[in-house]
Amino acid sequence: MVADKLTVTRETFDKVILPVYAPAQFVPVRGKGSRVWDRDGKEYIDFSGGIAVTALGHCHPALVEALKTQGETLWHTSNVFTNEPALRLASKLINATFAERVFFANSGAEANEAAFKLARYYAATRHSPYKSKIIAFHNAFHGRTLFTVSVGGQPKYSDGFGPKPADIIHVPFNDLEAVKAVIDDHTCAVVVEPIQGEGGVLPATQAFMQGLRQLCDRHQALLVLDEVQSGMGRSGKLFAYEHYDIRPDILTTAKALGGGFPVSAMLTTEEIASAMSPGVHGTTYGGNPLACAVAEAALDIINTPQVLEGVAQRRQRFIEALEAINTKLELFSEVRGKGLLIGAQLKPQYQGKARDILHAAATEGVMVLTAGTDVIRFAPSLVIPLADIGDGMARFARAAEKALNAG
């Protein structure tokens, strides 16, 4: 069959894609702003944001223009050479953060892989080859490579793939005493998400984050922040660490960095970066001119008072709508998160119903996420029009009521 004659449907997925996903039954084919249309022309309001990726909505004109312009200029060089978009983007990230050096990759997992390797390499070369312990947290998520999935605190994602990297310890999130019990001078890094995304949209407390910084300083360990999901304006700050009055040693970001174009970055200091040398780590596609041009355009828009201050206003609209739904349905035990990363925890009597509500929402024309089996997650565009929030939450309210009645 000629490829351009192939009729693509949801059933095509079951025939051609590795069975590691369970996507919705509709197939999105077009998006604009915070709305998406499927192949049958049905419209959906997007509260999922591609899992906190499309921070400026679908097909933002500035990102489209950046991609078109760069696409007619230079596509790829590899890191045997360098390129202007990568150097501009790195400079802007440094100017906007604690960082002094940047490493580009293609996904959050690759940025975290680089961060964990750097933490161990720095400890081995600057301190001791026995300083290799990594402390991470239950229910964390850091990616799908063998190293990152092992650092992530969810065995369901790491079991069954053979021996895991050693010297990784998991303790409860937001429990500083648990960290104190295991951290020592053999610890090279503490790895933490300021807001656990896949783990249920759980923000770290101020005392916890500041306590981690102090413990890392005391034991000459690096504080590594995974801001793959919480970064790039999602919390109302450019990066969530700014809420905690701390300075990380290493930070990773991806997802919204490219607004939908695959790109990620690891940020660190000059001192830590100096442990590395040519050939110690690398990537073919990291720092790709197309990706960096789009990411630069996204950063220029997101890192503005207009966008960052607008996050709080939009969050309030979501919270008000969820409270109204809860008043009627008594569905949620808690609504939490920061900025436009929102988690609505289902009450115990509705445990396991999150996926049912997600599917009901799609039927009503609104796209939402789950975070585990008991949390509905919202991660919309940071610039979603207020009217779209109202319309989408009305659809979600209908979906939630139907899902409960069906159950």
NUZA-326508 format. One record per residue (C-alpha): residue in three letters; y, x, z. Coordinates in nm, 2 decimals, padded with zeros to 4 digits, always signed. Layout:
BEGIN
 code     py     px     pz
  ala      Y      X      Z
...
! end
This chain:
BEGIN
 code     py     px     pz
  met +00.00 +00.00 +00.00
  val +00.34 +00.13 -00.09
  ala +00.54 +00.20 +00.23
  asp +00.86 +00.02 +00.12
  lys +00.65 -00.30 +00.04
  leu +00.49 -00.31 +00.39
  thr +00.57 -00.62 +00.59
  val +00.63 -00.50 +00.95
  thr +00.56 -00.74 +01.23
  arg +00.48 -00.72 +01.60
  glu +00.11 -00.72 +01.50
  thr +00.17 -00.40 +01.30
  phe +00.24 -00.23 +01.63
  asp -00.11 -00.30 +01.75
  lys -00.26 -00.14 +01.44
  val -00.05 +00.18 +01.41
  ile +00.10 +00.29 +01.74
  leu -00.09 +00.47 +02.02
  pro -00.16 +00.21 +02.28
  val +00.06 +00.35 +02.56
  tyr +00.32 +00.07 +02.54
  ala +00.32 -00.31 +02.58
  pro +00.64 -00.41 +02.39
  ala +00.78 -00.76 +02.37
  gln +00.66 -00.99 +02.10
  phe +00.99 -00.99 +01.90
  val +01.10 -00.69 +01.68
  pro +01.47 -00.61 +01.70
  val +01.61 -00.51 +01.36
  arg +01.99 -00.51 +01.42
  gly +02.23 -00.46 +01.70
  lys +02.61 -00.47 +01.75
  gly +02.78 -00.43 +02.08
  ser +02.57 -00.60 +02.34
  arg +02.39 -00.83 +02.11
  val +02.07 -00.78 +01.91
  trp +01.89 -00.98 +01.64
  asp +01.52 -00.99 +01.56
  arg +01.36 -01.01 +01.21
  asp +01.38 -01.39 +01.23
  gly +01.76 -01.39 +01.30
  lys +01.73 -01.49 +01.67
  glu +02.01 -01.34 +01.88
  tyr +01.96 -01.17 +02.22
  ile +02.21 -01.04 +02.47
  asp +02.11 -00.69 +02.58
  phe +02.11 -00.62 +02.95
  ser +01.85 -00.35 +02.92
  gly +02.06 -00.09 +02.73
  gly +01.75 +00.07 +02.59
  ile +01.67 +00.17 +02.96
  ala +02.02 +00.28 +03.04
  val +02.07 +00.45 +02.71
  thr +02.31 +00.25 +02.49
  ala +02.59 +00.29 +02.73
  leu +02.85 +00.20 +02.47
  gly +02.64 -00.08 +02.31
  his +02.47 -00.08 +01.98
  cys +02.64 +00.09 +01.68
  his +02.96 +00.18 +01.85
  pro +03.20 +00.27 +01.57
  ala +03.30 +00.61 +01.72
  leu +02.94 +00.71 +01.75
  val +02.86 +00.59 +01.40
  glu +03.15 +00.78 +01.26
  ala +03.05 +01.10 +01.44
  leu +02.70 +01.07 +01.31
  lys +02.81 +01.01 +00.95
  thr +03.06 +01.29 +00.96
  gln +02.82 +01.54 +01.10
  gly +02.54 +01.41 +00.88
  glu +02.75 +01.52 +00.58
  thr +02.83 +01.86 +00.73
  leu +02.53 +02.03 +00.90
  trp +02.21 +01.88 +01.03
  his +02.02 +02.16 +01.19
  thr +02.03 +02.53 +01.26
  ser +01.77 +02.59 +01.54
  asn +01.87 +02.82 +01.83
  val +01.83 +03.13 +01.62
  phe +02.19 +03.04 +01.54
  thr +02.44 +02.82 +01.72
  asn +02.67 +02.54 +01.60
  glu +03.02 +02.40 +01.68
  pro +02.92 +02.06 +01.81
  ala +02.69 +02.21 +02.07
  leu +02.96 +02.45 +02.19
  arg +03.22 +02.18 +02.21
  leu +02.99 +01.95 +02.40
  ala +02.88 +02.22 +02.64
  ser +03.25 +02.31 +02.71
  lys +03.34 +01.95 +02.78
  leu +03.04 +01.90 +03.02
  ile +03.14 +02.21 +03.20
  asn +03.51 +02.10 +03.23
  ala +03.40 +01.76 +03.36
  thr +03.15 +01.88 +03.63
  phe +03.04 +02.15 +03.87
  ala +02.86 +02.34 +03.60
  glu +02.93 +02.67 +03.43
  arg +02.63 +02.69 +03.19
  val +02.44 +02.42 +02.99
  phe +02.10 +02.41 +02.82
  phe +02.04 +02.13 +02.56
  ala +01.71 +01.96 +02.49
  asn +01.60 +01.63 +02.34
  ser +01.48 +01.41 +02.63
  gly +01.51 +01.37 +03.00
  ala +01.16 +01.51 +03.05
  glu +01.25 +01.83 +02.86
  ala +01.57 +01.87 +03.06
  asn +01.38 +01.83 +03.38
  glu +01.11 +02.07 +03.26
  ala +01.38 +02.33 +03.21
  ala +01.53 +02.26 +03.55
  phe +01.20 +02.30 +03.73
  lys +01.11 +02.61 +03.54
  leu +01.46 +02.75 +03.61
  ala +01.43 +02.68 +03.98
  arg +01.10 +02.86 +04.02
  tyr +01.21 +03.15 +03.79
  tyr +01.53 +03.20 +03.98
  ala +01.34 +03.19 +04.32
  ala +01.08 +03.44 +04.19
  thr +01.32 +03.68 +04.04
  arg +01.60 +03.66 +04.30
  his +01.39 +03.60 +04.62
  ser +01.01 +03.62 +04.61
  pro +00.73 +03.52 +04.38
  tyr +00.59 +03.32 +04.67
  lys +00.90 +03.10 +04.69
  ser +00.76 +02.83 +04.46
  lys +00.73 +02.51 +04.67
  ile +00.90 +02.20 +04.51
  ile +00.98 +01.91 +04.74
  ala +01.01 +01.57 +04.56
  phe +00.99 +01.21 +04.66
  his +00.74 +00.92 +04.65
  asn +00.81 +00.67 +04.37
  ala +01.03 +00.92 +04.18
  phe +01.02 +00.95 +03.81
  his +01.11 +01.27 +03.62
  gly +00.94 +01.25 +03.28
  arg +00.61 +01.26 +03.11
  thr +00.53 +01.63 +03.06
  leu +00.25 +01.75 +03.29
  phe +00.50 +01.94 +03.51
  thr +00.76 +01.66 +03.53
  val +00.50 +01.38 +03.58
  ser +00.35 +01.59 +03.86
  val +00.69 +01.63 +04.03
  gly +00.74 +01.26 +03.99
  gly +00.60 +01.08 +04.29
  gln +00.39 +00.82 +04.11
  pro +00.02 +00.91 +04.08
  lys -00.05 +00.63 +03.83
  tyr +00.14 +00.84 +03.58
  ser -00.01 +01.18 +03.66
  asp -00.38 +01.11 +03.75
  gly -00.64 +01.17 +03.49
  phe -00.48 +01.45 +03.30
  gly -00.67 +01.74 +03.47
  pro -00.54 +01.99 +03.72
  lys -00.18 +01.94 +03.81
  pro +00.08 +02.22 +03.87
  ala +00.04 +02.34 +04.23
  asp +00.28 +02.37 +04.52
  ile +00.45 +02.03 +04.48
  ile +00.50 +01.82 +04.79
  his +00.61 +01.45 +04.80
  val +00.78 +01.28 +05.10
  pro +00.94 +00.94 +05.15
  phe +01.28 +00.89 +04.97
  asn +01.59 +00.86 +05.20
  asp +01.39 +01.01 +05.49
  leu +01.56 +01.34 +05.59
  glu +01.33 +01.40 +05.88
  ala +01.03 +01.40 +05.64
  val +01.21 +01.67 +05.43
  lys +01.28 +01.88 +05.75
  ala +00.91 +01.87 +05.83
  val +00.81 +02.04 +05.51
  ile +01.10 +02.25 +05.39
  asp +01.07 +02.62 +05.47
  asp +01.17 +02.96 +05.32
  his +00.89 +02.92 +05.06
  thr +01.07 +02.62 +04.91
  cys +01.24 +02.69 +04.58
  ala +01.39 +02.35 +04.51
  val +01.44 +01.99 +04.63
  val +01.43 +01.75 +04.34
  val +01.59 +01.41 +04.38
  glu +01.73 +01.12 +04.18
  pro +02.06 +01.00 +04.34
  ile +01.94 +00.65 +04.24
  gln +01.57 +00.60 +04.20
  gly +01.54 +00.41 +03.87
  glu +01.17 +00.35 +03.80
  gly +01.11 +00.35 +04.17
  gly +01.30 +00.02 +04.22
  val +01.67 +00.10 +04.17
  leu +01.71 +00.26 +04.52
  pro +02.03 +00.45 +04.59
  ala +02.02 +00.75 +04.81
  thr +02.22 +00.72 +05.13
  gln +02.52 +00.94 +05.20
  ala +02.36 +01.11 +05.50
  phe +02.04 +01.18 +05.31
  met +02.21 +01.35 +05.02
  gln +02.44 +01.55 +05.23
  gly +02.15 +01.64 +05.46
  leu +01.95 +01.77 +05.16
  arg +02.24 +01.99 +05.06
  gln +02.25 +02.14 +05.40
  leu +01.88 +02.20 +05.42
  cys +01.88 +02.36 +05.08
  asp +02.16 +02.60 +05.18
  arg +01.97 +02.68 +05.51
  his +01.65 +02.78 +05.32
  gln +01.80 +02.93 +05.01
  ala +01.65 +02.65 +04.80
  leu +01.81 +02.48 +04.50
  leu +01.92 +02.12 +04.50
  val +01.81 +01.97 +04.17
  leu +01.96 +01.63 +04.08
  asp +01.78 +01.42 +03.82
  glu +02.07 +01.21 +03.67
  val +01.88 +01.12 +03.35
  gln +01.93 +00.76 +03.43
  ser +02.22 +00.76 +03.68
  gly +02.45 +00.99 +03.49
  met +02.71 +00.94 +03.21
  gly +02.91 +00.67 +03.39
  arg +02.62 +00.45 +03.49
  ser +02.72 +00.45 +03.86
  gly +03.10 +00.42 +03.80
  lys +03.15 +00.79 +03.82
  leu +03.06 +01.03 +03.54
  phe +02.77 +01.15 +03.75
  ala +02.64 +00.98 +04.06
  tyr +02.66 +01.30 +04.27
  glu +03.03 +01.25 +04.28
  his +02.98 +00.95 +04.52
  tyr +02.81 +01.18 +04.78
  asp +03.07 +01.46 +04.82
  ile +02.81 +01.73 +04.73
  arg +02.76 +01.99 +04.47
  pro +02.42 +02.03 +04.31
  asp +02.28 +02.36 +04.19
  ile +02.11 +02.21 +03.88
  leu +02.17 +01.87 +03.72
  thr +01.99 +01.70 +03.44
  thr +02.12 +01.42 +03.21
  ala +01.99 +01.24 +02.91
  lys +01.96 +00.87 +02.82
  ala +02.33 +00.77 +02.78
  leu +02.44 +01.12 +02.69
  gly +02.38 +01.04 +02.32
  gly +02.44 +00.67 +02.34
  gly +02.10 +00.62 +02.17
  phe +02.07 +00.94 +01.98
  pro +01.80 +01.16 +02.15
  val +01.97 +01.45 +02.34
  ser +01.96 +01.58 +02.69
  ala +02.12 +01.86 +02.90
  met +02.05 +02.07 +03.20
  leu +02.37 +02.19 +03.38
  thr +02.38 +02.47 +03.63
  thr +02.60 +02.76 +03.77
  glu +02.66 +03.10 +03.63
  glu +02.47 +03.26 +03.92
  ile +02.15 +03.06 +03.87
  ala +02.17 +03.08 +03.49
  ser +02.19 +03.46 +03.51
  ala +01.82 +03.47 +03.61
  met +01.73 +03.38 +03.25
  ser +01.72 +03.59 +02.94
  pro +01.65 +03.54 +02.57
  gly +01.30 +03.42 +02.52
  val +01.23 +03.30 +02.87
  his +01.28 +02.94 +02.77
  gly +01.38 +02.76 +02.46
  thr +01.35 +02.47 +02.22
  thr +01.38 +02.42 +01.84
  tyr +01.58 +02.10 +01.84
  gly +01.79 +02.14 +02.16
  gly +02.16 +02.15 +02.07
  asn +02.10 +01.99 +01.73
  pro +02.44 +01.94 +01.56
  leu +02.38 +01.57 +01.49
  ala +02.28 +01.50 +01.85
  cys +02.57 +01.70 +02.00
  ala +02.83 +01.55 +01.77
  val +02.72 +01.20 +01.87
  ala +02.70 +01.30 +02.24
  glu +03.05 +01.45 +02.23
  ala +03.19 +01.12 +02.09
  ala +03.00 +00.93 +02.37
  leu +03.13 +01.17 +02.64
  asp +03.49 +01.14 +02.51
  ile +03.48 +00.76 +02.55
  ile +03.28 +00.73 +02.87
  asn +03.47 +01.00 +03.07
  thr +03.79 +00.79 +03.08
  pro +03.95 +00.58 +03.35
  gln +03.93 +00.27 +03.14
  val +03.55 +00.28 +03.10
  leu +03.46 +00.42 +03.45
  glu +03.69 +00.18 +03.63
  gly +03.56 -00.11 +03.42
  val +03.21 -00.05 +03.56
  ala +03.30 -00.19 +03.90
  gln +03.45 -00.51 +03.75
  arg +03.14 -00.57 +03.53
  arg +02.91 -00.50 +03.83
  gln +03.09 -00.76 +04.03
  arg +03.03 -01.02 +03.76
  phe +02.65 -00.94 +03.76
  ile +02.64 -00.96 +04.14
  glu +02.82 -01.30 +04.15
  ala +02.58 -01.44 +03.89
  leu +02.27 -01.31 +04.07
  glu +02.40 -01.46 +04.40
  ala +02.45 -01.79 +04.23
  ile +02.10 -01.78 +04.09
  asn +01.97 -01.69 +04.44
  thr +02.15 -01.97 +04.60
  lys +01.97 -02.21 +04.38
  leu +01.63 -02.05 +04.34
  glu +01.59 -01.83 +04.65
  leu +01.44 -01.57 +04.42
  phe +01.57 -01.24 +04.55
  ser +01.54 -01.06 +04.88
  glu +01.79 -00.80 +04.79
  val +02.02 -00.69 +04.51
  arg +02.10 -00.32 +04.51
  gly +02.20 -00.02 +04.30
  lys +02.53 +00.14 +04.20
  gly +02.76 +00.05 +03.92
  leu +02.57 -00.10 +03.62
  leu +02.23 +00.01 +03.74
  ile +02.13 -00.30 +03.93
  gly +01.79 -00.39 +04.08
  ala +01.71 -00.74 +04.20
  gln +01.41 -00.73 +04.44
  leu +01.19 -01.04 +04.43
  lys +01.10 -01.21 +04.75
  pro +00.74 -01.16 +04.88
  gln +00.62 -01.50 +04.75
  tyr +00.71 -01.39 +04.40
  gln +00.55 -01.05 +04.41
  gly +00.41 -00.94 +04.07
  lys +00.63 -01.19 +03.88
  ala +00.89 -00.94 +03.74
  arg +00.71 -00.91 +03.41
  asp +00.68 -01.29 +03.37
  ile +01.05 -01.32 +03.43
  leu +01.12 -01.05 +03.17
  his +00.92 -01.23 +02.91
  ala +01.08 -01.57 +02.99
  ala +01.42 -01.40 +02.96
  ala +01.33 -01.28 +02.61
  thr +01.24 -01.63 +02.51
  glu +01.58 -01.75 +02.63
  gly +01.75 -01.47 +02.43
  val +01.83 -01.21 +02.69
  met +01.68 -00.86 +02.73
  val +01.62 -00.73 +03.09
  leu +01.40 -00.46 +03.24
  thr +01.16 -00.43 +03.53
  ala +01.13 -00.15 +03.79
  gly +00.78 -00.18 +03.91
  thr +00.62 -00.52 +03.95
  asp +00.87 -00.67 +04.19
  val +01.22 -00.57 +04.07
  ile +01.43 -00.70 +03.78
  arg +01.65 -00.42 +03.65
  phe +01.98 -00.45 +03.46
  ala +02.12 -00.15 +03.28
  pro +02.37 -00.30 +03.02
  ser +02.64 -00.13 +02.82
  leu +02.92 +00.01 +03.03
  val +03.16 -00.17 +02.80
  ile +02.98 -00.50 +02.77
  pro +03.23 -00.79 +02.73
  leu +03.27 -01.01 +03.03
  ala +03.19 -01.31 +02.81
  asp +02.86 -01.16 +02.72
  ile +02.78 -01.11 +03.09
  gly +02.85 -01.48 +03.16
  asp +02.65 -01.60 +02.86
  gly +02.36 -01.36 +02.93
  met +02.33 -01.45 +03.29
  ala +02.33 -01.82 +03.21
  arg +02.03 -01.75 +02.98
  phe +01.87 -01.54 +03.25
  ala +01.91 -01.82 +03.51
  arg +01.73 -02.06 +03.28
  ala +01.46 -01.81 +03.22
  ala +01.41 -01.74 +03.59
  glu +01.38 -02.11 +03.67
  lys +01.13 -02.17 +03.39
  ala +00.92 -01.87 +03.50
  leu +00.91 -02.00 +03.86
  asn +00.82 -02.35 +03.75
  ala +00.55 -02.21 +03.52
  gly +00.40 -02.01 +03.80
! end
